[in-house]
């Protein structure tokens, strides 16, 4: 049997329910949500101070700089993947190595005298001689491969989740410490020595992709967003965002450009001196300690950027950018 409710009591119950549901919805994440959460990190914008040519046919999956100041780049796509070395000013590669058709190239980095390139689903890291990209072995790892960065503070990769993983291999570590190319091809497994969930305001950041060390900080792009996040890897916290909206203007998009897939995906940093690697704060990005380079998949240009603070606190963060 159901008891009748007075009109006033019914109205109050309806109002209470509506408020409760509203509060629940505001606390929910998910890629389909339109609500937002307050972000407490500083937000930066950019100024383009130089542009350099880029191969607009290359589906860029990783960008780095070697010890000679040359660009190292990884292109993806089954049957199209490549690793290449080129100067900043010349789009023609000095050296290039095509991957086998079953491998999809992903993140790439300079590791002392070597170059290391991830693959997407094959779970294989390809090792090359840094001088000419001649193959030096294959190392396995445990997840998908997305972004990759190496520096004095470790070799780190992403897999499209909110996790960053530090990895090592004994023979690879020896080659780095001796700055010598191994005499024999390397094999075995990249072992995870540390794993860190990256969060902002206590919530994991989804789809971390391309990575780059900037001093002791990590810069990452988030897949399909015109935005970089700056991470304190010791705490696993996002400490700033870099808004790159409008970087590639519509009139520069090549024929056949696909805005859903031909997205921002290439970050490299050229430190001005060895001392720049010791920087622990955002001065690494906003001063003369280095040069920040950015490009994207099938973009015609590489951009050199100077950053400036918009405000010490951004207004809101889209829930598409944050995992529930």
N, C-alpha and C positions, 0 to 999 in steps of 0.2 A: 504494500500500500504506500502511496506517495502523498506526503503532506503538502498542502498548498502554501505558496509563499506570497506575502503581501507585495504590492507593486513597488513600494519604497525599498523593501528588503531585496527584491529582485534586482532593482536598478543598482543598489550598492554592491551586490554580488557580481553583477556584470562588470561594473567599473573595476572592482578588485581583480577579477579575472583578466581583464584587458591589460591592466598595469603589470600584473605578474608575467603575462605572456610577452609583453613588450620588453621587460627586463631580461627575460630568458633569451629573446631574440638578439638583444644587444650584446649578450655575452657569447653568442655562437659565432664560430668562424665558418670556413668552407668556401670553396671557389665560387659557389653560386650566390653567396651572401652579398647584400648591398650595404650592410652596416659597417661601422668602422670603430677602431679602437684608438685611444689617444696614444701618440708616440712622444717619447720624451727625449729623443736624440736630436742633435743639431742637423740641419739640412743645408747642403751646399748646392750652388749652381756653378756654371762653367763659362769660361770665355775661350774661344778657339784662338790659339796664338800661332798655329801653323797647321798645314795639311800636307800629306804626302800621298803619292799614288798607291792604289791597292787594286789587286786583281778582282774585278767585279764578277768573275765566274767562280771564284773560290768560296766554298761553303765553310767559312772560317769557324773552327772549333777550339782553337787555342792560339795564343800569341805570347811571345816571350822575347827576351833579349839575351844574347850570349855575351861572353866576356870581351868580345871585340866590338860590341855595340851594334851588332847586326840583328835583324829581326829573325826569329824562328817562328814558323807558323805551321799549323796543322789544318788541313782541309778534310771535311767529312764527305760521306756519301758512299754507298756500296759501289765498287768499281770506279770510284772517282777520288778516293782518299789519298792524301799525299802529306809528306813532311818536306818542308823547304827552308832554305836559308837565303836571305836577301838583304840588301842594304835598305836603309830607310828611304832613300831617294829614288831607288830604281825598282820597279815592280818585277823585273825579270829575275828569277832566282839564280843565285850563284851555284847552289846545289839543290837537288830535289830527289826524293825517293818515293815511288808509288807503292801503296800498300796492295796486298792481294785482295781479290774481289770480295772475299768473305769477311774482310775487316773494315770497320767504319772508324776512321780516325777521330780522336777526341783531343783532350788537353795535351799540351806539350810544354816542356821546360828544358832549360839548360842546366845540366848537373855537372859542374866542373868541366872536364874535357869531353863530356858526353852530352847526348841529347836523349831525353826520355819522352815517349809518346804513348798515351793511353788509347785503348780502343773501347767502343761503346759497350757491346754485349759479349764480345769474345773473351773479356776478362784477361787480356794480355797486354802487357806493357812492352813496347818495342824499344830496344836500346840501340843507339847509333854512335858512331864516332862523330864528335862535334865538329871536326874539321871539314868532313865531306859527306856526312850522313850514310856512310857505309855501315851495314847492319852488324850489330855486336851481340845479339842474343834476344831472348824473349823471357820475360818474367811474368808469372801469373799473379792475380790478386783476387779478392773474394767477392766483389760486387761489380755492378756496372761502373764504367769509367766516364766521368764528365770533365771536370776541371782539374788542373794540375799546376802546382807551383813548387819551386825549390829555392832555398836561400839559406843563409847562416842559421836560421831558426827551424830548419827541417824541410822534409819533402812531404807535401800534403796534397791529398786529392779529395774531390767531391764525387757523389754518385747520384745527384739530382734530389737528394733528400735534404734534411736539415743537419746532417752529420758531416763533419770534416774528419779525415783519418790521416794520421802521421804514419809513414811507412819507412822501412829500411830493408837492406839486404847486405850481408857481410862483405861480399866482393865489391858491391857498388860503393859501399862506405869506404872501403880501402882505396878504390880508384879515386874517389873524391879527395880523401886525405892526402894522397900522394900526388894528386893532380896528374895522374898517369892513365893512359888507355889500357884496359885489360889485354893481356896477351892472348887470351882465349875467350870465345863467346860465353856470355853469362847465361845461366838458366836458374830455375828454382822459383821461389815465391817471394813477393814483397810482403813482409810481415808487418801487421799493424802494431805499432808500439803505443799508440794513444788514439782515442776517439773522443770527439767533443761535439755535443749538440749546440748549435748556434741559435740564440734566442734574442728577441727584442721584447722588452716589457714582460718577460717571463714566458713568452710564447715562442715555440720553434719557428724558424724561418724556412719556408718551403722552397724547393727547387734551386738550391745553390748550384751554380754552374762554373763558369770560368773564374780562376783564382789568380791572384798575384800578391806576393809579399811587397809591402811598402814600409821599409824599416821593420819594426817588430809587429806591425799591424798587417792584417790581411784584407785585401779588397776583393770583392766578389760581385759578379753580376747575377741577377736572378732571371731565370729563363723567361723570355718574352716580355721583359719589362725594360723601359728606358731609364734604368736606375741602377746604381751601384750601392752596395752596402760596405761600410768599413767596420771590420771586426777586430775586437780585442781577443785574440785566440787563447790567451791565458785564462780569461774568465768565460769565454764562449758567448760574449755579448756584442750585439751591434751597437756601435758608439756614434755612428753618423750615417747619413744617406747622401748620395750625390745624384741630383736630378739631372738627367741628360735628355729630357724631353726636347724634341725638335733638332737633335744633333744632325741627323741626316735629313736634309730638306727634301720635300717631294720632287723638286725639279732635278735632283741628282740621282734619283732612283733609276737603275738601268731597266731596259726592256725586260718584261717577264718578272719584274720584282714582285715577290709575294710577302706582304706585310706580316702575315701570320708566322712565316718561317724564316724570312731573311732579316733576322733581328740582331740587335746588339749582342756581340759575343766575341770579344777580344780585348784583353786588358794587359798592358805591359808597363813597366816602370824602369826608367834609366836613372839609377842613383848617380848623384854628382860626384860622390867620393865614397870610399869604403866606410867612412864614419856615418854615412846616411843610414846604413843598415842597423845602427844602434838606436835610432829614433823610436820613441815609444808613444808619441802623441800625434795629433793631427797636423802638427807643423810639417811633417813629412810630405803632406799633400798640398799645403798652402804656401810654401816658401820655395827657396831655390835649392832645396836638397835633392831634387830629382825632376824628371820629366814624365808626365803621365800620358800614355798613348792608348787610344781606344779605336776600335773598328767593329765591323759586324759581318754577318754572313752575306756574301755577294754585295758588299758595299764598295763603292769606287774609291774611297779615301780612308786613310788613317789620320786621326785627329790628335794633335797635341793640345792638351787642355791646361788652363790655369783655373783654379777653383777659388770661390769666394763664398763666405757665409751668407745664407739668406736670413736665417734667424737661429737663435740658440735652441729653439724648440719648434719642431714641425707641428702643424695643426692636427693632422690625422694620418692614419696609415690604413690603406685598403686591406680588407680582410683577405683578398686574393693573394696578398703578399705574405700572409702569416698563417701558419697551420693552426687548426683548432687544437 
